[in-house]
Amino acid sequence: MYLGIDFGLKRVGLAIGDRVAIPKGVVSNDQDLIRSVFDLIVEVGAEKVIIGQPIKDDGREGDLSPAIQKFATDLGRVFEGEIIFEDESDTTSSANQKLIAANIPIKKSKEEIDAIAAAAILQQYIDNQK
């Protein structure tokens, strides 16, 4: 089982899966973030954590990269499994498009977008392993 993460400064989207990624929800990016994520890792028995890493068109890391790296380092202090970074380019826009296609108002669905983006990151990783 894998845990996919779409890291944000306010919210962190979560998804789980090993063949098909399933949105799991969001947690607040606050002082309890590492504990909340680790609790889910234990609950689902995740062996790997896949974290979205923004990559710009020119190949450089995105603006959130330092915060994502810090989060991964902090998580690595409590999680002994593998932490993998996956290019998250276009995952949020893809999540937005899925909500629009399902006639779900985006303004009311920021948490759904984060969880769907986490699932897109995780599914991309799963598909790339085939």
PyMOL commands that set and color helices and strands:
alter all, ss='L'
color gray80, all
select helices_A, chain A and resi 33-44+65-76+91-101+107-128
alter helices_A, ss='H'
color red, helices_A
select strands_A, chain A and resi 2-6+11-17+22-28+48-53+82-87
alter strands_A, ss='S'
color yellow, strands_A
deselect
rebuild
show_as cartoon
